[in-house]
Amino acid sequence: MDEAKLRAWWSHRQGLDGKLTGKPAAQVLEKTGWARSVGGSGPYLGIFARAGIRRQEVDDAVLRLEIHELPSARGCTYVVPACDFALALKVGHGFSDEGRTAERLGVTSKEIDRLGSSMVKSLAKGPLSPEELRTAAGGAVRNLGEEGERRGLASTLPLALSRLQAEGEIRRIPTNGRLDQQRYRYALWRPNPLAGFKLSTEEAFAQLARKFFSWIGPASVAEFQWFSGLGVKAAKAVVESLGLKPLRDGSDRLMFPGDQPRFAAFRPPRKPQYVLVSSLDGICHLRRDVRSLLASEDKGRGVLHDRGLMDLSSNAILDCGRLVGLWEYDVESASIAWMSFIPGNRDMEVEVERTESFIRSDLGDARSYSLDSPRSRAPRIAALRRASSSRTQ
């Protein structure tokens, strides 16, 4: 197998080859996959890399409910297009640990139901912040004491909020309209996206699998299992129902039969296609296999901070799907610190400068996740600069 061709194919399917330039955020997410959101800039960077649209356009799409951040695959939060709201909520059910933690703290399901009903009545008057909801609910919110604090549940309020969100009864609204800053108000979601959703749990996961293999196929059953959160047996059954075919005889990477002739006819671009994406971008995150994006000569690089080469510790520079460098945003200098595994060139520099300008003017920072900060990022920035300097000497 030509690994360079496979990487370029993934890049093509992920829309990192320019084919989605100018497309709206919802279409980008529908075609290339839900964007993992952990309070960082990943969704903005991913949409910018594919479509070139600015932060305000993405925020406007959130305001119009064309896209939304909600609990979905594995119970994790993703930014999802409107066409997938119900599916995302459905496949996210049952993955939260909060229910088991609540039971250990003596919180019953009926107690959370009562609190949820009280909150829904309060929200009928309009969106409220968590503190406003606490005040409106009065004694219905119970403090869970030191044991609750130790287990990450100070009160019953987040339990009710999580349940209502998972059920599609309420949605959270960023207080400043941005996806990369975790301050929210809550509003009733009417109509509830799950109202009228007819798919069973099994059918919903089959639909998720169809989307997954269209976003990032060829992929393995194990990769879909991780993304979906299903058990080994259930994931295998779901994938088998799709009638996928191996990329080649003996391969565990599967694809739709209709994609096989397209892949056979596909030719990787002759010119470089440099693009900067976040460490949680779909091309890295959906299959969670960074190793397959690396050329053989790059797999031993210490700067990758090998985590089994499943995840990246820094953001990625790609060329036709090949991981060719790493980057971080330095707030102090308002610039990108980066290094490449290949000789630097002007085309790569231009793409770095383009992304740097976007971050500086639209985002102000490029956090990987909510707790990422200029201070916590400093060691990674220093390591990148050392690696870059050593290549030029």
N, C-alpha and C positions, 0 to 999 in steps of 0.2 A: 504494500500500500504506500502510495505517495503521501507522506504525512503533511507536506507543504500544501498539497491540493486539499486535503481534508481540513486543515486550518483555514484556508481561504474560503472553503465552502461554508464552514461555520460562521465566518465573518460576513459572508454574503447573506446567509439566512438571518443573521442578527442585524442586518441593515447597516453594517459598519463600512459599507463600500460606497456610500453616497446615494443609494437608490431611494432613500426616504427623505432626502433634503426638502425642507419646506413643508413636510407633512405635519398635521396636527398631532399633539401629544397622544390623544386617545388612539389614533391609528398606529402610531409607533409602538405603543404598548400592546395593542391587539396583535400586531404582526410579529413582534420580537420577544414578547414575554413581559410578565409583571415585574415591576422594578422593586427590589428589596429596599425597604425603608426602615432605618434604625436611627432616625433623627439626624442623619448625615446628608451630604449633598449628592449622593449617588443617583437618585432619580433625575435631578437636574442635569448632571453630567452625562448620564446615559442618553437622555433625550437630545441634549445639545450635540453630542457626538454623532447621533444618527440623523437628526433633522436640522440642526443648526438653529433651532428656535430658542428664544431668550427666556429667562426666568419668568418675566411678567406674563408671557403667553402661557406658560405652564400653570402659574398661579390663577390666571383667568379661567383655564380649563377646570381647575379644582373648584373655583367659585361657581361655575356653571354646571358642576357635577358631571362633566364629561369624563373625568378621572377622579379617583378618590383613594385615600389610604385607609385600608381596613384589614382586620384579621382574616387570614386566608390560609394558604398552604402551611401545614404543620402548626397552625395556630399563630404563625408569624405574620407581621404586618408587611404588606406590599402595596404599592400604588398600582391600581387596577383600572382598566377602561370600563365605562358604563355597561357595555355589553356583557361583561363578566362579573358584575357585582354579585349577583345571586350565586353563581357557581363558586366564586371565591369564598363567600361566607359558608356555603354548604360544605366544601372540602376542608374548611378550618375547624369544624365542630369536633369536639372531643379531644383536643390536643393540649389544653391548658392544664397545668399542675395546680392551679389556684383552688379548684374544687377539693382536691385531696388535702391540701394545706388547710383549707377552711374547716374541713371535718375534724382535723387534729386539734383545731382551736375551738371546737364546740359550736361552729356555725352551721346551721341547717339550711337545706335548700329552701324550705318554707320561709325562713327569715330573709333570705336574699330575694325571694319572690315578693314578699311584702315591701321590702325596701325599693325594689325595682318598680313596683306599681306606684309607690309614692313619688318616685322620681319622674316617671312618665307623666303623672298629673302636673307636677311642677313645670315640666318642660312644655306643656301645652300652651303656656303663656309666652314662650320664646326661649332662645338659647341661654344656657347658664354655664358659669364656670364651675369647677369642682367645689370650690368653697361656697358658692351660691347654692349649689345643690345640697351640700351638707347642711347649710342653714335652713333651707326650705324643708328638708326631710326631718329636721329636729332630732328627736330621740330615736328615730328609726335607724340612724347610723350609730353603730356600736364600736367603741374603741376596743381594740384587741390586746392592749397592754404590752408588757415587755416581751412576752413570748411571740406576739404578733409582729412586733418590731424586728425581732431576731429572725423571723421567717419571711420578712419582707411584706407583711400585711399589717399596717398600723390600724386599720379599721375595716369595716365591711363595705365602705363606699366603693373602692376599686373592684371588689367582687361583683357588685351590682352593675357597675359601669361596663365591665368586661362582658358580663352575660348579655346585657342589653345590646351591646355592639355586635356580639356574635350572632344574636337572633335577628339583627337587622332592624331593631326597634329604634335605636338611636345611632347617630354618627357624630364623630368629633370634628370640630372645625378649628383649624389653626387660627389663633387669636390675631396674628398679623398676616394671615394668608399664605404663609410659607411652610413648605414641607420639611425644611431642615432645622426647625426650631420647635421643640416639643412643649408648647404651651397651647392648651386647647379650651374651647367651650364645647358644650354638647347640645345637640338639637334632636328633636324627633325626626325620624326618617319616614316620610310619607310620600308615596306609598312605600311600605316595607319592600325592599328588593326581593325578599323571599316569598312574598305573597304571590301565589300562582305559579311558583317554581315547581315543576312536576317531576324532575329527575330524582330517582332514588339515590341513596348514598353510593351504591355500586355504579350506577349510570353516571353520576357526577364525577367520580374518579376516572371513569373511562373517558369522559369528555376532557378532563384535565390531562390525561395521558395523550389524547389526540393533539391538544394544544402544545404540550411539552415537546413531542417529537416533531411538530411542525416548527417550533421555535428553534430547536437546537439539535435535531436529529442529523446524523445518526448518533444515537446514545444507547447506553446499556440499561437493562432492567434495574441494576443496582443504583444507577444514577437517578432514574425516575423514582425508585423507592425512597432515596434520601430526600428528594425534592418534595414528594407527596406526603412523606411521613408514614406511609403504609408499612405493614409487616412484609417479610420476604414472600410469603405465600400469596398474600392478597395482591401485592404489586405484580407478581408474575402472572396471576390470573387476569388482571386488568390489561396488561400489555399483550398477553396472548390473544385477547379478544379483538385486538386491533388488526390482526393479520399482517404484522410487520415482517420484513425480510432482512436477513443479515447483510451488512455492507459488502461482505464477501464470504465465501465458505469458511466456516469455523470462527467467524468474528462474533463477539458479543455485542457489537454495535449494530443497532437495528434502525431501519428507516421504512417509510411508506413505499410500497411497490412502485407507485407513480413517481417517486423521487429518484429511483435508481437510474433510469435513463437520463434524467436531468443531471445527476451527479456525474454519470459517465461522460456526458457532453460538456460538462463544466470545465473551463480553463482558467486557472488562476491569473489575476492581472499581471501584466509584465512590469508595470511601474509600481513603486511603493504606494501604499495607502496607509499613511500614518494616522493614528487617532489615539487620543488620551481618554481613558475611562477610569471609573472608580474600581477599587479592589473588590466591590460587590456587584460589578456589572454582570449582566446576564451571560455574556460569553464565558466568564470565569465561574459565576455563581450557580447557574442552572445545573451544570453537570458536576460542579465542585471537583474539577480535575485540572489543576494548573499545569501539571506535567505535560499533558497532551498539547498545550499551546507553546511549548518550548522546543526549539531546535535541539538536536542531540548534544551539541557542543555547549549548550547553556544550562543543562540540567544539574550540573554540579556547582553552580555559582553560590557562594556563601551569602551574598547580599540578599538572596531570596529568603533567608531565615527559614529554611526548610521545615514545613509543618506536615511532612509527608507529601509536600507539593499538592495539597488540596486547596489551600487558601493562600491569599496574598497578604503580606503585612503592609504593603504600600500599594498605591494606585499603579495602573498599568499603562505602558506605551505599547501599542500593537501595530503591526504591519501585516496586512492581509491575514489577520488572525494569529500571527506569530507574536509571542511576547518578546519584545526587543528592548524593553527598558522599564524603569520604575520612576515614580515621581511623587512629590508631596508639595503642598502649598505652604510657603513661608509667609506668615502674616506680617512679620516685622519688616521684611523687605518688599512685601507685596509682589512676590515673584515665585515661580515654580523652581524648586530644586529637583534636578533629575539626573539620571545617568542612563546610558544605553549599553547594550551588550555588543552592538555593532558600531562601526565607525560613524561618528556623527556626520550629518550633512544638512544642507540648508533646508531641504523639504521637511525634515524632522523638526528643525528649529522653528520653522514657520508654524507648524501645528502646535508646538509648545507655546509659542507666543499667542496664537489664537485662543487657546484654552486659558492661558494666563490672563488675557484681557477680559474674557468672559467672567472668570472668577472674580477678578478685581472689581469690575463694574457692576456685575449682577448679584454676586453671592457674598463678597467680602471675605469669605473663607471657604475652604473645602474640607469640612470635617468628614471623616469616614463613618462616624457614628456619634451618638449624642454626647458621650463622655470624652470624645476626642477633643483636644485643645492644642493651641500653639505650644504650650509647655510639654504636654505628653508626646507631641509630635517631634520635638526637638532632637531626640536621639536618632530618629529615622532620617530626618533632614541631614543631620551631620554625617550619617553613614552614606547617604546618597552622594553628598558632596565629596567625601573621601574617595568613594568608588569612581566618581566622575573624574576627579583630579588624577587618580592613578592611571586612568586610561589615556589621558592626554600627555603624560610625562614620558 
